[in-house]
Amino acid sequence: MKKLSLFLFLLLGILKVSACSCAKGTLAENYLEANVVGVIKILKVYDENPDQRTYKADVEFEKIYKGTKFTTLNVRGLIGKSSSAACERDIIPNQRFLVLLNGSNNSFTVSHCSAMSSLNVQPTKDEEAQLEKLSKAFSYLEKNKLKFKGAQFSYYYDEKQGDNPKSELSRINNFNPKQPFAIYKVKLDDSFKIKEMSPIIGFGSKDKIIEGIMKRNIRVETPMFRDTSKKKEYLILLFYNKQNINIPNREVISDSW
């Protein structure tokens, strides 16, 4: 019995060590902390180093929102044989990504944990609209970055959505926002429910209704990787996803873009 217990203990230890664990921030935090933000296309991958388990990718920028363009990306892993358990990443030619990266001396390394969102191989009208929405949000964050210094952006979940295909936020009628994003400052109670909230910048449509729904339904997810034991105030970035209006199980108003 003792041998079995020891075996299970060691097995769990191995699993914990071998599993990839990423502390990914919110989109707003990733933008504010990044050196370079933009849309890239992978041109080729090469120069694999089996000992260091790295390779390179040549890239071109389709859009740049922040920082200076670069041409070569360092990637953790092996070409076509990367290990997700080791937080490595597979990248192939013609892939496109939205990237929010930190680096030094114009050198950038990416892994499974990097702030990268896959895009379609070929741009679409919906994607272009989404990127335009992000561009406006990024511009606002950049202009007001001193205001957000030290602030904690967070995600949330709707604990009352249940089996409904869309949340109550996404079912608001006659919603005609003046802009495609909003940022709210929220104060939480001890159960991470919203007790107070105020718009830093609102949608300009149905803002009071949004506030009421969020106070009733929303529980804020506080980051496990930061000391939030005494923190009761957070920021939430919401997007208006017009492209999802007629798509089941896709949110129209959400913290995802």
N, C-alpha and C positions, 0 to 999 in steps of 0.2 A: 504493500500500500504506500509505504514511504517512497519506494522507487518510482511508483506511478505518479505520485504527487510531484516528485522532483522533476520527472520527465515533462509533465504538463507545465510546470513553472518555467523550465528551460525553453519549451516549445513556444509558450506565450512571449517569452523574452525575445526569441528569435523573430517571431512575427512582428513584434513591436519595432524591432530594429530594422527589419527588412521592408516594412510598409512605408510608403511615402506620405509624409504629413506636411501640408503646406499651410502657412498662415497668410492667407490672401486677404488683402484689404478691400475696401469698397472702391467703386469706380472713381469717386471724387477724391478719396485719399490717394489712390494710385496716380491720378493725374497730378495732384499737388506735389507729390514726392518724386515724380519722374523727371528725368533729364530730357527725354525724347518721347513724344507722343505722335503717332501717325499711322497710316495704312501702308503696309509693305507687301511686296510680292517676292516670293522666293524664285531666284533665277537658276541657281545650281547649288548642289551640296558636294563637298570634297574635303580633302586633307584630313582624313580620319586618323586619330591617334589612339590606338587600342590600349596603350598603357594608361593614358590619362582619361580615356573614355570621353573624348571630345571630337568634334568635327566643325567645319566651317560652312557657312551658307552665304552666297552672294545675294544681295537684295536690291530692289529698287523701291523708292518711295512714290506712292501714288498721291498721297496727301500727307502734309506735315502740319500738326497743330501746335507743337511746342518743340523747341530745341533745334538742332542742326542735323541734317540728313547724314547718314553713313552708308557705306556700301557692303560691309562684311559683318556678319553676325557669328559669334561663337556659340556653339550648341553643346550641351551636355548629353553624352550618349554615343552610340555607334550608329552608323548609317544603316537604317532598316532593321536594326537589332537593339534598339534602346530599351531599357528596363523601366517601366513605369513605377515599379516598386522602389527603385533607386532615384525617383524623381527626374529621370532622364526624359528626353523628348525626341520624337521622330518628326522630322521636317522633310518634305519632298518638293521638288520644283513645281512651280505654278500655284502653290498654295498662297493664300492671301490672309493677312492678319491685321487686326487693330492691335497695336503694341503700345504699352505704357512702361518704359524701361528706365532703369537706373544704370549708370555706368560711369567710367572715369577715363579721361584722355581719349574720348571718342571710341572706347572699346566696350562692347556690350555682350554679355553672356546670358543665354536663356536656358531654362529647364522647364520641367512640368509645372513648377510653381510660379513661373513668371506671369506677369499680367499681359496675357495674349488672348485675344478672342478670334476664333476662326471665322472667316468670311467666305462667301461663295467664290468659286474659282473664277466665274464671270460676274461682274457687277450687275445688279438689278435696280429697277426703279425704287423698290421698297428699301433696298440697302442704301441707296443714295439718300433717300429721305431720312433714314435712321442716322446716317453719318452727318447729315446737315443738322439734325437735332442735337447730336453729340457735340458738334462744332459750336453751337450756340451755348450749350452748357459749359464746355471747356473755356470759352471766351469769358463767360461770367465768372467762373472760378478764378481765372487768371487775373482779371481786373480787380477781384475782391480777395486775393489770396492772403493779404495781411489780416483781413477780417476773420479768416478761417484758420489762422495759425494756432495750433494747439487744440483745435476743435476735433471732436470725434464723430465722424460719420458712421452710420450703422445701417444694417439691414433690418427687416422686420418680417413677421409672418402674421397672417390673418387667422386667428384661432377660431373664428366662427364661420369660415367658408364652407367647411364640411365637404359634402359631395357636389356642391354647386360648381358648374364648369367655369364660372367667373366669379370673382370676389364682388362684394357690394360696391367697392370703389369703381370697379369696371362696369357696373350696371347703372351708373348715374346717367339720367336722361338729360338731353339737350345740353350736353357739355361742349362748350366752344371756347377752348383756352386761347388766351392771347399769345401765349408762348408754350413751347413743348416740354417745359420742365418746371419744377418748383422745388424750393428748399425750405424745410421746416425745422425750427428749433423745438425740441420736445423735452419736457421734464417727466421723469418716471417715478412711479411709486415703488414700493419694495418688491412687487411682483412683476416689474418691468412693463407695466401697463402705462399708457400715456395719461398723465393727470393734467398737464398743461401743454399747450403748443401755440406757436406763433409763426407766421410766415416770414422768412427772410426775403424771399421773393415767391409770390404765389402764381398760380395758373392764370388768375384774372377771371375765373369762371367757377361758380359753385364752390368757392373756397370755404365757406362756412359749413356746407354739407360735407365736404371732404374732412374738415376738422372733426365734425360729429362722428362720422364713420370711423375715423382712426382712433378716437378716444374709446369707442365702444368695442372695436374688433381687434385692434392691433396690439401685439406684444413685440417689443423691440429686442433684437438679438444683440447682446453685448459681447464684444470679442473676448474669447477665452485666453488669447495670447497677450492681453494687456491688462494692467492693473485697473480694474473698473469698480473695485469694491466700494469706493467712496464717490464714484461719479454717478450723477443722476440726470445729467443733461447731455443730449446727443443731437446730431443733425441727421435729417433724412432727405435724400435726394430722390424725387419722384419724376417719372417720365410719362408723357402722353404718347401711347403707342397706337396711333390711328390705324396702322396697317392690320391691327389685331381685332378690329371691331366685329368683323364677321367670321372670325376664326374661333371655333370652340376650344376651350381650355387654354386660351392665350389671353393674357391680361392687357387691358387698355390703359389703366393707370397702375403703375408698378414701379418698384425700385430697380427693375431690370429694363434695359433699353431694347 
